Amino acid sequence: MEKVERLAAENAVVVFSQSGCCMCHVVKRLFCSLGVGPTVYELDEQSGGSDLEKALLRLVGPAESQAGPVPAVFVGGKLLGGLDRVMATHINGTLVPQLKEAGALWL
């Protein structure tokens, strides 16, 4: 759990992902389209990725993790959530202000 929190706090936007996950791809593309270069940890390509995945399952809770713990998005070191939560904050207009506050966007 500490490793996830440490990795999440090291950069403005962190995405924990699986390389073949279409939902993860959508989240990463959204951030790129907004001009944000997230730090991405592909759990299936990292040593210790399964341990990170278990910690993410505990962090996101059962309601968010029915489709798995990824994508798990952190903005400013705080868990934003998965694809549904990221898209909801984007649609309601609160994602960009959060990204600016975290230092991921300057414009």
Secondary structure, DSSP 8 states (H G I E B T S, - for coil): -HHHHHHHHSSSEEEEE-TT-HHHHHHHHHHHHTT---EEEEGGGSTTHHHHHHHHHHHHHHHHTTT-S-SEEEETTEEEESHHHHHHHHHTT-HHHHHHHHTS---
